[in-house]
Amino acid sequence: MSESQTLEEIIKITYSHNKWRRTETLNLIPSENVMSPLAESLYLTDMMSRYAEGKPYKRYYQGTKFVDEIEVLANKLISQVSNAKYSDLKATSGTIANAAVFRTLANCGDKAVIAPVQAGAHVSHTRFGTLGALGIKQIDMSYDQEIYNIDVDNAVKLIEKEAPKFVVLGGSLYLFPHPVKEIAEAAHSVNAQLVYDAAHVYGLITGGVWENPLSQGADVMTASTHKTFPGPQGGVIVSNEEEVFKPISKNVFPWFVSNHHLHRLPATAVTALEMIKFGHEYASQIVKNAKSLAESLVSRGFKVIGEELGYTSSHQVAINVKELGGGAYVAKELEEANIITNKNLLPQDTPDKVENPSGIRLGVQEMTRYGMKEDDMDRIASFMESLLIRKESKDKIKHEVIEFRSQFLEVKYTFNIDLGKYSSFKIPMLI
Ligand SMILES: Cc1ncc(COP(=O)(O)O)c(C=O)c1O
């Protein structure tokens, strides 16, 4: 391939991705979202090329006077929307935020008690991920299958017996809230800190439809800023306790980041402001849509997890698709019809099933951001039924999906603002 053909190819691939994922697919991956056009405009700026190691106004570089201002403002808005006194946005992802918190609270060889994988623990909470890399010992709470949650009585006894440095709650397959209050009391009785990983539910917390763990006894909360909270990819650490927060914030740089990807800051600030203004409406619709999708799927013959508890309290829905060919097969079939999901272990799966687990996990936060409501969830369920149960033509369904998606191309729950006078600074999106 010549140089110009290669160039053409790079642009074409990128453009094709944008067109496909932005205009033709139903994205139901629970860990993703889209920023508003306003936040995107403020993301693609010169800040993406700059360094600002250190804290605002105490940098190791010159040229950061506006970065200092925006970092202070972004943290202020994040504190406000999180109902927290302190915020740090330097972690460039939720995993990095966890690493900084875990390493500050414990040394190599210390113990951490975590929610079991069946209750949603993320790999970063485990010996296979960040916790293991830091040499911190993982001790699992037990799981109660009846309530799809932590077995509280046993967890309290375990924490009292093990006296770990910290306890972790919050999860990835996360349908129902973990019992924060009871676990916080047990942790504090042995001088352990409670870390709440809100990566998935941060938008629901900031939207006020999922209890804020900081008001229930969690000492520090970490999150991703790009899942139910619809900002740029990044991490955040918030807390109300100065003595817990200060050492963590001091360690993010230089322990886990050098530069913190500065173009995230204005985009995160705008997203925080969007959530302050529209977050409750957005998050309420997310939860209504998730429940509605679950009910529609059940009425169309799918086995949805959590019937006894109303299927979900979050943005997620989990389906047992073992009899339909397993999670790997079903996720691939759906992708070929332009419905993007991911396979997922269900609570009853053993870890060796990771390549083809019994489940798929759906999240409605992105389609809700594009304005979908309860009736639209039934349409999504109907596509899934046609494909996976009625075995209708994949091509036909794909075309119906594209047509359906074309009605939802505008991001809602954002400000209508004309950036005209700043347009010479804007780097256009390739779409
Ligand atoms: C509970 C939980 N914590 C942390 C993470 C990691 O977040 P990030 O991708 O921002 O590193 C995830 C990712 O999905 C998650 O589900």
Ligand as a Chemical Component Dictionary entry (heavy atoms), coordinates in Angstrom:
data_LIG
# 
_chem_comp.id                   LIG 
_chem_comp.type                 NON-POLYMER 
_chem_comp.pdbx_formal_charge   0 
_chem_comp.three_letter_code    LIG 
# 
loop_
_chem_comp_atom.comp_id 
_chem_comp_atom.atom_id 
_chem_comp_atom.alt_atom_id 
_chem_comp_atom.type_symbol 
_chem_comp_atom.charge 
_chem_comp_atom.model_Cartn_x 
_chem_comp_atom.model_Cartn_y 
_chem_comp_atom.model_Cartn_z 
_chem_comp_atom.pdbx_ordinal 
LIG C1 C1 C 0 -16.819 -1.751 39.266 1  
LIG C2 C2 C 0 -15.777 -1.278 38.292 2  
LIG N1 N1 N 0 -14.704 -0.668 38.766 3  
LIG C3 C3 C 0 -13.735 -0.210 37.959 4  
LIG C4 C4 C 0 -13.836 -0.354 36.604 5  
LIG C5 C5 C 0 -12.726 0.132  35.740 6  
LIG O1 O1 O 0 -13.021 1.344  35.216 7  
LIG P1 P1 P 0 -12.078 1.981  34.076 8  
LIG O2 O2 O 0 -12.415 1.267  32.835 9  
LIG O3 O3 O 0 -12.454 3.419  34.115 10 
LIG O4 O4 O 0 -10.666 1.723  34.496 11 
LIG C6 C6 C 0 -14.934 -0.988 36.040 12 
LIG C7 C7 C 0 -15.027 -1.120 34.568 13 
LIG O5 O5 O 0 -15.965 -1.400 33.957 14 
LIG C8 C8 C 0 -15.921 -1.473 36.914 15 
LIG O6 O6 O 0 -16.987 -2.115 36.432 16 
# 
loop_
_chem_comp_bond.comp_id 
_chem_comp_bond.atom_id_1 
_chem_comp_bond.atom_id_2 
_chem_comp_bond.value_order 
_chem_comp_bond.pdbx_ordinal 
LIG C1 C2 SING 1  
LIG C2 N1 SING 2  
LIG C2 C8 DOUB 3  
LIG N1 C3 DOUB 4  
LIG C3 C4 SING 5  
LIG C4 C5 SING 6  
LIG C4 C6 DOUB 7  
LIG C5 O1 SING 8  
LIG O1 P1 SING 9  
LIG P1 O2 DOUB 10 
LIG P1 O3 SING 11 
LIG P1 O4 SING 12 
LIG C6 C7 SING 13 
LIG C6 C8 SING 14 
LIG C7 O5 DOUB 15 
LIG C8 O6 SING 16 
# 
